[in-house]
Amino acid sequence: MRNIYNILRLGTQIKSRRLKLLGLWLFHVLGKRYIGVFLDPVLACNFRCKMCYFSDEEKRKSLRGTLRYEEIEAIAGSLFHRALKLQVGCGAEPTLHKDLVKIIALGKRHDVPYVSLTTNGNLLTKELLAAAVENGLDELTLSAHGFTRETYEHLMTNGKFDLFRKLLANVAEVKKQHPQFKLRINYTINNDNLEELSRIWEVVGDELDILQLRPIQKIGESEYQDFDLTNIYARYDAVLVPLIEECRRRHITCLAPGKQNIIVLEENEADDNSIEKITYCYVSPQECWQDDFDYRTETFESYAASHRMGRKLLWKVFGRKARRKTDVTRKMNYNIK
């Protein structure tokens, strides 16, 4: 299961929501892996990206804390055996944690099939990257909000474009020794960086394996305030379609919203019955999976049994539910190409 994107692609091809839920129920009762664990081991960041809530001084005051490695070990014992994927780094910067490599190795010790690291990359040295890959890192996801120095450093406050380019060169070197290791770029699109997508190949080169194109959405009171998607919608055929087609030609997995999804992104609310909601497991120094879950005394199975999760999941399959206005959601709005 080196390429989890094949599973995600299959999920997008299955159109029946009930069938997907039935599959999850079967995985649940058979004790199989089906959750994704998204771990922020430290709630801090060395950047103040203008589109991120870390650019909000008031929000930063509430984002505090670091999980000790011993705590992460306990969390792993409770949850990792049901994880299909472990993503280290979600809303914060994981390279600030001193035990980053040990965390990655811990995921593999618990046989998590796919371990990824999401980071801005400016603190990731070649030595640290090599150690992470040698200890089981399957994928490096780099956040990038521009492919010129001016735009990158403007939108990614405190970031250095030269360090980004240096890391890309280091990735190329590491991939020579570990050809199965994958590079993913997450690019958040706004009206100031849309046209720079055409420069991706001259900056990233031939090392790219996965590209995610994410239209800007409001996440907190960020410094950047232009959330108008009208121009992105209008330029979709001219900018995004050629890029998606080039990714296909290069055999690069591309996660991109369909054109019809762009305008309705902000119109949808979270759905408690969504596949993403059911499989998403967020862990940080301030929370762990469910509000009332105690990883020190409970496991996934004991919590699921006491809360009748299997029965509730089966009810989602066969229970009656009001029809939603649209199948597009704020998070699950990507086609995998």
Buried (B, 14 or more C-beta within 10 A) or exposed (E): EEBBBEBBBEBEEEEEBEEBBBBBBBBBBEEEBBBBBBBBBBBBBBBBBBBBBBBBEEBBEEBEBBBEBEBBBBBBBBBBBBBBBBBBBBBBBBBBBEBBBBBBBBBBBBEBBBBBBBBBBBBBEBEBBBBBBBBBBBBBBBBBBBBEEEBBBBBBBEBBBEBBBBBBEBBBEBBEEEEEBBBBBBBBBBBBBBEBBBEBEEBBBEBBBBBBBBBBBBBEEBBBEEBEBEEBBEBBEEBBEEBBEBBEEEEBBBBBBEEEBBBBBEEBEEBEBBBEEBBBBBBBBEEBBBEEBEBEEBBBBEBBEEEEBEEBBBBBBEEEEEEBEEEBBBBBBBEBB
